[in-house]
Amino acid sequence: MAFHDPTSELMADPYAVYARLREAGPVHRIAGTDGLPAWLVTRYDDVRQALADPRLSLDKRNAAPGGYRGLALPPALDANLLNMDPPDHTRIRRLVSRAFTPRRIAQLREPIRKTADQLLDAIGPHGRADLIVSYAAPLPINVICDLLGVAPEDRPDFRAWTDALVAPDPAEPSRAKEAVGGLLAFFTQLIARKRAEPADDLLSALIAVRDEKDRLSEDELMSLAFLILFAGYENTVHLIGNATLALLSHPDQMAALRAEPGRLGGAVEELARYDGPVPLAIRRFPTEDIAIGGVTIPAGETVLLSLAAAHRDPHRFTDPDRLDIDRDATGHLALGHGIHYCLGAPLARMETEIALAALLERFPGLTLDTPPGGLRWRPSMRSRGLISLPVRY
């Protein structure tokens, strides 16, 4: 099979590239997120099945020697669920689920709406704003910090750290290393403080699991806190930003939601399918030679499952390039599938629904403040998100 590097095309027009690849075949040999060869799976049925296939490991120790060369993190941040298979994955996920309860999530609904209103109050008088910087980014970081129990005065610039890790600047390679150091120091201090003064927050609950029952190692505890921050913040920023842009680009759909806000729950599912924050699922490594879409992939090679391509597969979603807030988007994979389904899915859904509801209520005349071609996207295959979203109202 010929080797193909679509990286630059994916930055410019991802859905057109994925459509071309999906139509050409179910599996392609491409340059992966680390620049090394990988196998890209493009069709919905294959992607969904692979997400739940136990032969596709997340553990980097199952990568072929000299193969995958992804993001390098120290053990204190790397011992997280995105690098684990059962039984460790099962043990840790069960422990987190017990701390990450529906009650804890439900308690955040009112604070999320209050934060959204405060952010919109701040930008309201100006008539124009960058909704990423002023709204989509600060809202999730406040939510995650409230969940973990990080006081407002102790919230550093998480956005700079996460940007440096997810979309590193080749011209400044030291930024990623600095970001890792900053995150390590922050969580070390935060965990020490929560040990000394536990409170009714998720991090205190996880520390209790670690210290009282000794079922989490120190690295696992630190890595969990990092993953909750990183995934809960990064993905939700892009989900809110992409959803807002999709509605601005489809005024009829936006008007329908304004008229009937009760449709927002279903709309969030369709918006996640239409332009989700994660084009590629976390890389996987076959533990044995495996056939996907009639293509045999050798054990240990890197497999990338394209959620973006799967979501536009016409064999699964009728007229998939059309945004339809009334579509039954059940079965979309934006939040995963199988044992690695996103633990924070209910929170991400709730945040996005509240963010959009507050925005649509506050600004009935909301429009883009730049030609669509002028929008800038993050230069990353891993995440699909806007650098800025200029609007006027």
N, C-alpha and C positions, 0 to 999 in steps of 0.2 A: 504494500500500500504506500502511495506517495506521501511524503511529508509536506505539510502545509503550515505556513505561519500566517494566521489571519489577524495577528495582534493589532496592527495599526488600523485595519479595517474595522475591527470590533470597537475601537475607540470612537470612530466616526459614525458608524451606522450599525449597531450590533444586531438589530432584529433582521435587517436585510441579509447580513452575513450568515446568521444562524439559519434563516429560511433557505438560503442557497445550499448550505451544508446539509441541512435536514433533508432537502429534496434529493440531494446527490447521493446520500447514503446514511445509514443509521449510526455509523462509527467512523471517525476520521483520526488520522495521525497528525497532530499539530504541535506547535510550540506551546508548552504549558505556562502557568503563571510564573514559574521560575526560569523560563527560557529554554528548558530542556524538553525533549520529546514526551508527549502524553497522548492518551487516547480520549477523544471527545465523543460523548454519547449525546445524540440530538433528538431522539423521538420519544414522545410522552411515555408510551408503554414500557420501553426499555429503561428510561430514566427512573420511572416509578418502581419498577421491579428491582433495579440495581440499588436504589436507596435502602431497600429492606433486605438485600442479599447478604447473609452473614459471611460469605466468602470474600466480600469486599471490605477490607480492614481499614480502620482509621489510624491504626498504630503505625507510626513511621518506621518502627523496627521491621516491619514487613515489606518495606521498600527494597528494591533490588540494590545491591552494592553499586555505588557510583551513580545511582539514579537520582531520585527526587532530592531537590536542594531548596527547600522552602524557607519560610520565615524562621530564623534561629532565635529561640527564646531560652533563658536560663531555666533550670528545673523548677524553680519556685513559681514560674508562670506557665510552664509547658505541661504540667501534670493535670491537664483539664480534659473535659468530656470530648472535645474535638480531636483528641489524640488517643482515644481509648476504645477498646472493645470489651465485651463481657469476658470475665466476670467483674472486673474493676468498674467498667462503665455502669453495669447494673447496680452495683453496691452504692456508687456515688450518686447516681441519678435518684435512687430511692431515698437517700439521705437528704438530697437537695429538695426533692418533692415534698418531704415532710416539713421543711422550713419555708418553702415557697408555696404557701397555701392559698387557696381561693379567698379565704378571709383576709389574708395580708394584701392580696391584689385588690380586692373590693374596697379595702380601706383607703386605697390611693385614688379612687375615682374623684372624690370631692377636691383633694389637693391638686390633682392634675387639671381639673377645670379652673380652679382658682389661679394656678400658675399660668395657664393659657390666657385667661382674661387679663392678668397683670402684664404679660408680654405684649398683648394687643393694645392695652392701655398706653404702653410706652411708645409704640410706633404710630398709634392712631392719629395724633395731631399733625404728622408730617406729610401725609398724602402720598408718600411713596416709601418703599423699604426693600431691603433684601431679606426675603422670608427665610432663607436658610440661616443666615447669621442672626437675625432678630427673633426667629420663632422656631423653626424646625430643629435647630441644633440645641438651643438652651432648654427647650421643653423636656426632651428625654434625659438630658444630663441632670436636671433637677429631679426628675422622677426616680432615676436610678440612685441618685445620692440620697433621696428620701428613703428609698427601699433599703439601702445598705446602712443608713444611719450616719451619713456624712453631713456635718453641720455646714450651713451656707458659707460661713467664713473660712471653711477648710477645703473648699472646692477649687482646685487649681484648674489650669487650662487643659482639660481632658481632650478637647478637640485637637489641639496641637499634637498631643501624644498619639492619638488614634490615627490622625492623618499621616504622621510620620511612619506608622507601622503598616497601614493598609495601602497607602499610595506613596511609597518612599520616593524622594527626589534623587535621581541618579547623580545630580550635581552636588548633593550634600549627603553622602552616605552616613556621616556621623550623626545625623538627626535621629535615625532609627535607634542607634545605640543609646543616645541620650534619652530618648523616649522610654526605652526599656528600663534604664537606670532610674528615671523619674517615677515610673509606675511602681517599681520594686520598693523604692524608698517610701513612697506614699502609702502603699498597702502594709508595709512592715510597721510603720508608725500607727496606722489606723487600727490594725489588728491588736497591737499592744494596748492602745487606748480602750478598745472595746473589751479586752480581757479585764482591764482594771475597772472599767465602769460599764458593764453590760446594760443594754436597753432593749426596748421592744422593737427590734429591727432585724432584718434578715442576717446581717453579718454576725450579730450577737448570737442568733440562733445557730448559725453554722459553727461558731466557735464553741458553743455548748456541746454540739455533736462531737467536735474534735477533742475537747478537753475532758468531758465527763464520761463519754463512752469510748473514746479513743478509736474511732472508726474512720477518721480522716487523718491522713498524715499532714504535717505542717505544709509541705509543698502542695498537697491537694487542696488544702484550705485556701492558701494564697492564690492558687491557680483558679479556683472557683470564683473567688472575689473578682479576679481579673476578668474572667470570662463573662460574668454577669454584667460587669461594667462595659466591657468591650462590645459584646454582642448586643446587649440591651440598648446601648447608646447608638452605636454605629448604624445598625440596621434600621432602627426606628427613625433616625434622622432622615435616612434616604427614603423610607416608606412614606413618611409625611411629605417630604419634598416632591417625590415623584408623583404621588397621588394628587397633590395640589396642582402641579404642572399639567397632569392629565386632564383635570377638570377645567383648568383655564384654557386648555386647547380644545375642549369640547363644551362650549357654553350651554348647549341644550341639556347636557347631562348635569352640569352645575346648577342650572335653573331648576331642573327636576328635583334635585336634592334640597335646594332652598325651599321649594314648595312643600316637600314632604320629607322632613329630616328623619322620619322613622325608617326611611330606606337606607340610611347610612350604614347600618350593620352589614347588609348584603353588598353594598357598594364597596366597602373596604376589601371584601374578598375579591371582587372583580378588579379593583385597582391594584391589589397585590399580584394578581395574575397578569394584568396588562403590562405593568412596568415595575416589577418587584426590585427590591434592593440587593438581591443576591443572584447574579446571573449564573454562577457556578456553585454547585454544592461543594463542601469541603472535600479535598482530594482523597481518593481511596486507592488501596493496593490489594490486588487479588492475592489470596493465600495459596491459590493453585491456578493453573491455566483455566481460563474461563471464556465461555462464548457469550457474546452480547450482539444481538442483531446479526447473527451469522458470522461474526468476526471473532477469531480466537485471540485473546489478549493474554500474554504470558504472565505468570506469577511475578509479583513484585513491581510491575510497571505502573506508572501513574495513570489513574482513570479520573477524568473530569466529567461530571454529569451536568449537562446544560439545562438548568431550570428554565432559563429564558427561551431556549429553543422548544422545550417541551410545552411551555405555556402558549406558544403560537402554533402548535401542531393542529392542523385542520382535521385530523382524524380523531381528535379528542374534543376540541372546542370549535364549534361552527363559526365561520367568519372571524377567526381569532385575532386579526389585526384591528378589529372594531372594538371600541370601548362601549360596553353596554351594562349600566349599573343594575339592570334587572336580570342580567344573565345569571344562571345557576353556575357559579364558579366553583362549586364543590369539587374537591379533588385536585385543586391547584396545589403546587408543591413549594410555594414561596416560603413556608415555614417548616419544610422538611416532610419526611414520611418515615415510618418504621421506628426503630428504637432510638434514633437520633432526632426525632421530631422535637422542635424547639420548645424547651421548657417555659420560655417566656412568651409563648404565642398569645395567651389570653391578655397579657399586659400590653404587648405590641398592638393588638387589635383595639383594645380599649383606648390607648393613647392616641392612635391614629383617628379613631372615630371622634373622640373628644376634640382633638386639634382641628379637624375639618369642620365639625359642628360650630365651634367657637368662631372660626375664621369666616364661615359663610354667613353666620348671624351678624357679625360685626361689620363686614364690608360688602354690602350688596353690589357695589360697583367695581369689584376687584377685577383687574385685568393685568396682563403682562406688560412690563415697561421696557421691553426689548424685543426685537424681532426673534422669532423662535430659532433662527439660524445663529443668533448671537449668544445663545446659552452655552455655558461651559460645563462640561462633565468631567468628573474626576478621571484621571488617566490610569484606570485600573480594570483588569479583567475580573478581579475578585468581587468588586462592589459596583453597583450602578447608582450613582448619586450625583447631584448637581453641586458645583462649587458655589454658585449663587443663583438666586431666583428673584430678579428685580420685578417688583409689582407697583402698581399705583391704584389708588382707591379714592 
